Amino acid sequence: MNEPIRPASPVELHRDLERIWGAHPGLGQLAAVNHSTLGRRFIVTAFLFFAVGGILAMLVRAQIATSHTAFVGPEIYNQIFTMHGTVMMFLFAIPMFEGFAIYLLPKLLGTRDLAFPRAGAYGYWCYLFGGSILLLALAVGAAPDAGWFMYTPLSSKPFSPGINADVWLIGITFVEISAIGAAVEVLVSILLVRAPGMSLDRMPIFAWYMLVVAVMILVGFPPLILGSILLEAERAFGWALFDPTRGGDSLLWQHLFWIFGHPEVYIIFLPAAGMVSTIIPVMAGRELLGYRWVVLSAISVGFLSFGLWVHHMYAVGIPHLALGFFSAASMLVAIPTGVQIFSWLGTLMSGRPRFNVPMLFLCGFFFIFVLGGLTGVMVAVVPFDLQVHDTYFVVAHFHYVLVGGFVFPIMAAAYYWMPHLTGRQPMFQLGYAVFWLVFIGFNLTFFLMHLTGLLGMPRRIWTYSESYGWDWLNLLSSIGGFVMTIGFALFVLDIVLQARFGPKTGRNPWGAGSLEWATPVPATNYGFASIPTVASRHQLAEDPDLPRKLAAGEGLLGFTRRNWLETIAIDMITGEPRQILLLPRRTFLPLWTALATGLFFVSLLLQVYPLAIAGLVITIAIFWTWTRHSARTADLGPLPVGDGTTLPVHTESGHAPSWWAVVFLLLADAAMFGSLLFGLIFLWVVAPGWPPPEILSDSTAFALIAMACLLAAAGLGRLALRAARKGAVGRALVWNRFLAAAHAATVLLLAAILTTAPDPTAHAYAGVNAAILVYVLIHAGVGLILALHVWQACRRGMVSAARSLDLMIGQLWHDYTAVAGVIGLGTILGVAAMIAQAGAGG
Amino acid sequence: MTLATRPAILLVIALGYTLWGGALVALYGVLSLGCVFGWEEVMLGPLTLQRGLLLLLWLLSVLVIALLAWQTWGWLQAARADGQPPPLPRFTLWLAAACSIAAAGATLFMGLPILGASACI
C-alpha cells in the first residue's frame, strides 16, 4: 500500500505530480498553498503596494515642488508621507523579498516545496488583509499621520486622538504575522529541506543570505510588535507606559522601534545582496570570488546591524560614551559590507561580464548603494549627524541606501528571473530605457536632496518660504521624481509585454549553474519531478543533462505514492537524507484562519472587544483543525525513496521540521520577552516619576505558587513524553492530565494577581508589571491548549512510541513557559522588593 | 565530545557575535546605571568607579571572545592536520573560527571610546 507507483513515462509522472501538487482552477486557486503560486502572489501584491507608495511619493513631490504650494493641507500631507514610508517599508520591501525567497528557495535548494506551505499561505492572507486595512484607512482619510516610526508622544492619545495611529499599530502588527511566519518557514526550510548531499558549504549563496535574514527577523521584529501592543494598550485602555507624567518615557518607544528599525534596513538589503551574489557570477561567467568570505560578511552584517540602533537617537541626549559605542558599531558594519562589494567587483574583474539589462541594473546598484553607504558613514559620525539630523540630507541618504540597495537589485532580479516565472523572453529591449529613466530620475531626485538638507530644509514640513532658497532644488527633485515614475511605468509595460507576448524561452537561458534552472519553465507546482542528489555548489554547470534526468524521474522520489506530497528533509550540516517530509495538500484553511484573525484585528481597531474575543477563539479553533493532515493512527515505518534508500516519515522522526519551527518561534518569543524586561528596567532607571506610588504587595504567595505550577508543568510534560516514547500512552495521558491542571492553576493564579495588582493606568511600573503578568498568563493558556490537543491525540490513537512529535513540541513550550514565567514573576517580585526597600531606606 | 559537533557548530558560529551583542548591551547598561547612581563621582585610584567597571567589563568580554576564537581556530587546525576526514565539513569549522575572530576584533574596537569619551555628559 505504501509502495511507490512508478509511472510509465515522464509525461505521465508530470501529469500525476501536477494533479497532486496543483490547485483547482477558478475559486479553487484560493486554496493554493504551493510555494510557486504563493511566491508569485507575494511579488505581484508587493508591486501593487509599491505603486501605491510611489503615487504617494509623487503627491509629496507635488506638494513641496515649490514654496507655498496649495496642493494639500498639513493634515493630508502628514498622512501622505507617513503612508509612503509605511507602505514602502512594510508592504513593499519586506513582502517583495519574501516573495522572491518563497518562489526561489525550494528550487535553488533542489527540493519540491518549503517546509510549511499552509503557514506560507496564511502569511500571505495576513499580509494582504493587514495591508488592505491601511489602504482602506487612507481612502477614507483616516490613515496614520505621525510618521512611519510613530514616535510618542505625537502618536499618543492626547496628540493623536483619532483612529489614525491605531490603524498603524494594529494593521502593521497584523502584517508582521506574515513576516514572522515567513522567517520561520524560510529558516527551517534552508536548514532542513534541501536536496540530499547539499551540505552547508554547497548551499547557494542566496540561501545563506536568507538564513541570516530570517534569524534577524525573528530577533528584530518582536521588539516592534511588543512596542505596538504596549502603545495600543496605552491608547485603548489608558495603560501608563510611554507617558512621562505617569512614570513612562517616550524614549522607550524609540528604543523598541529602532531595535527593530535599524536591523530592518539590513533585513531589506541582505536579500538583495543575495540576489546580487547570485546574478553577478552568472553574468561574469565564473563562480563567486571568496564564497566563504561573503558568507562570513553576511553573518557579520546580520549581527552588527543590531548594534546600531541608537545611531538613530544621537540627538535625544545620550551620554558621549554611549554614543561612542554605537558610533563604533556603525563604522564596523562598513567592513563586511565592503568585503561583499569587493567580492562582487573582483568576480566581475576576473570574469567576462555580459552587459545586458540585469547587469545594467547591478551597475546602477553599485553606483547608488556605494554613495548611500558613504553618506551612511558620514551620519555615523556623531558631530556630523547632529548637524544634519532630521534634514533632507538624511532623506537623501536612506533613499540612496534603500533604493540603491534594494530596488535596483530587485529590478535586476526581476529581469533575470522573469524567464523562469513566465517561460518567456523580453521584447523590444525596453529594459535599457527603463534603466536610464529610473537611474537618471533617481539621482536627479535624491542627489539634490543632500544639498537641500545641507541648506537646512527639515524633513516632513508641508510647505516653506521662498526666502530660504530651496525652491530650485525642490523643483528639480520633483521633476526627477516624475522621470523616475515614467521609468517604473515603462517597467510594468515591459513585464506585461514579456509575460503576455514574449517569445518562449528554453531552460537555463543565462547558462547558470544553480538548481532553479534545472526545473521546467515556467515553474510547475511540484518544481522537480524527482529530487537531485547534490555533489557540488554548481551542480547544473557540472551536469548540464541534469534537468532531463530529473524530469525523467531518475532522481529520488521520482514516483507518486498514495497521492502524498513528498519531499526529503536532511541533516542540516552534512546534507545526508534523514526524513520523508509529507506536506499538506491544497486547502482553504489558511484563508479561513486569516479571515478569523482579521476579524480579531479589525474588532480591536473598532474597539468591539467581544467580537475580538470571538475572532481569537475562531482562529484558535481553526488552527486546531490544521493538525488533522499529519494525524495517523498507525506507524508507517521506513519507506523507500529510490536509489535503494529508505527513510522514516517526519512524524515518526526525532526532530521534525515542525519541532525546529517551534524552537525558532520561541527564539522570537524570547526576543519579545527580553524587550519587555528591558522596558521595565529602562523605565525604572531612566524615566521620571519613580518610585511608583503603589507597588505590588500581598501577591507573593500566589506568584510563588504560580512559579511552582509552571515548573511542575514542565516536569510533567517530560514524564508524559517519556511514557509515550515507551509506548505507554495510557500513562502519558495521566501525566498530561496533571500537566493541564498545572497550567489551568497558573492561569487562575495570575488572573487573581492581576485583579489585585496596582492599577496599570496609574503608573508605568504597574503597566509593565501587568504586561509581564499577561505575557506569562497567555503562555500558560497556550500550554493548556497544547495539553488538551495531546489529550485528544492520545485518545484517538494518534500517539505511539514512534509518533510522539506532538508531545515533543508541547515539551518545548512547557519548558520555555516555565523559564520565562519564573524569570518574569521573579523580576516582578524582585523589583517590588527593591523599590519597597529603597522606600523604607529613604 | 567537544562543541564542534553537529548541530552545535551552528551555535558556535553564532556564539562570538552573540557575546559581542551581550557585551554591547552590558556596557550600555552599566554606563546608564552608573550615571544614575553616581559611580562617576566615586574614585578608585586614578579611575572612577564607572570607568573602572566599564574597562573591566570590556576587557573581560574581549578576553572571553578571544578565548573562543583560540578554541575554534584550534579545531580548524586539528581538522587540517589530522589527515582524516574531519567530523564536520571544514567550511563550518572555518566559519566558526572566522566569526569568533571577527567578533573579538569588533568587541575590541567598540570599547575604545571607554579610554577617552566623557561618561555621563
Chai-1 contact restraints between the chains, C-beta under 6 A:
chainA,res_idxA,chainB,res_idxB,connection_type,confidence,min_distance_angstrom,max_distance_angstrom,comment,restraint_id
A,S199,B,P89,contact,1.0,0.0,6.0,A-B,restraint_1
A,L200,B,T92,contact,1.0,0.0,6.0,A-B,restraint_2
A,D201,B,P89,contact,1.0,0.0,6.0,A-B,restraint_3
A,D201,B,F91,contact,1.0,0.0,6.0,A-B,restraint_4
A,L296,B,A98,contact,1.0,0.0,6.0,A-B,restraint_5
A,I299,B,C99,contact,1.0,0.0,6.0,A-B,restraint_6
A,S300,B,A102,contact,1.0,0.0,6.0,A-B,restraint_7
A,F303,B,Y17,contact,1.0,0.0,6.0,A-B,restraint_8
A,F306,B,G21,contact,1.0,0.0,6.0,A-B,restraint_9
A,G307,B,L24,contact,1.0,0.0,6.0,A-B,restraint_10
A,P319,B,C120,contact,1.0,0.0,6.0,A-B,restraint_11
A,H320,B,A117,contact,1.0,0.0,6.0,A-B,restraint_12
A,H320,B,S118,contact,1.0,0.0,6.0,A-B,restraint_13
A,H320,B,I121,contact,1.0,0.0,6.0,A-B,restraint_14
A,L321,B,L31,contact,1.0,0.0,6.0,A-B,restraint_15
A,L321,B,P113,contact,1.0,0.0,6.0,A-B,restraint_16
A,L321,B,A117,contact,1.0,0.0,6.0,A-B,restraint_17
A,L321,B,A119,contact,1.0,0.0,6.0,A-B,restraint_18
A,A322,B,Y28,contact,1.0,0.0,6.0,A-B,restraint_19
A,A322,B,L31,contact,1.0,0.0,6.0,A-B,restraint_20
A,G324,B,P113,contact,1.0,0.0,6.0,A-B,restraint_21
A,G324,B,A117,contact,1.0,0.0,6.0,A-B,restraint_22
A,F325,B,L27,contact,1.0,0.0,6.0,A-B,restraint_23
A,F325,B,M110,contact,1.0,0.0,6.0,A-B,restraint_24
A,A328,B,F109,contact,1.0,0.0,6.0,A-B,restraint_25
A,A328,B,M110,contact,1.0,0.0,6.0,A-B,restraint_26
A,A329,B,M110,contact,1.0,0.0,6.0,A-B,restraint_27
A,L332,B,A106,contact,1.0,0.0,6.0,A-B,restraint_28
A,M572,B,P7,contact,1.0,0.0,6.0,A-B,restraint_29
A,I573,B,R6,contact,1.0,0.0,6.0,A-B,restraint_30
A,I573,B,P7,contact,1.0,0.0,6.0,A-B,restraint_31
A,V685,B,S32,contact,1.0,0.0,6.0,A-B,restraint_32
A,V685,B,V36,contact,1.0,0.0,6.0,A-B,restraint_33
